[in-house]
Amino acid sequence: MLISEIFVSIQGESTYAGLPCVFVRLAGCNLRCSWCDTPYARSAEGAKEVSATHILNEVKQFKCDLVEITGGEPLLQEGAKDLAVRLLDAGHGVLIETNGSVSLAGLDERAVKIVDFKCPSSGHAGSFLIDNLNFITPADEIKFVIGNREDYDSAKKFLDEYLSGRTQKLLFAPVKPSLEPKVLAEWILRDRLKVRFQLQLHTYIWSDERGR
């Protein structure tokens, strides 16, 4: 697999936010989101080609139970699915963060999927594979990164039309610095949305520092 970086940090997003977590960042992405905070992982430039065994050995050194496989877009690499299985079998909790445009078929059901829905300001509205909803379980999470009112309305419509009964782990995060957190919080409260408001904690602790 092509790896951009492996590091330990505080989980910045999802219902696991605040927990220590090892991040295995695979290189390469099929999207070019306007607010992407890891543009260096979009291509294979600077990436290292390593085996799953090498990755497991590196992860083991951090002595941390929680591991996230991320990118880039990790599911572009077929080896990501086997890597998840091997991490799970080794006793790790495994999160897989994916942009929603690549099929979730074949992923180990023990892994927690954190799936993005791309709103209009990302530049990739409509990229979410509706068939992926067939693989969403109550343990999985759907994440919406909100940059403006159009994004919010798009996310709200998707909730109403597609997500009823699939999972209650629905995450709304404001794009920093495009949308003030207070504004998004007020929209959610006014509409009584049953979603989890979240800030991207790592961006407040370390800004855009790589490997954090």
Secondary structure, 3 states (H helix, E strand, C coil): CEEEEEEEEECCCCCCCCCEEEEEEECCCCCCCCCCCCHHHCCCCCCEECCHHHHHHHHHHCCCCEEEEECCCHHHCCHHHHHHHHHHHCCCEEEEEECCCCCCCCCCCCCEEEEEECCHHHCCCCCCCHHHHHHCCCCCEEEEEECCHHHHHHHHHHHHHHCCCCCCCEEEEECCCCCCHHHHHHHHHHHCCCCEECCCHHHHHCCCCCCC
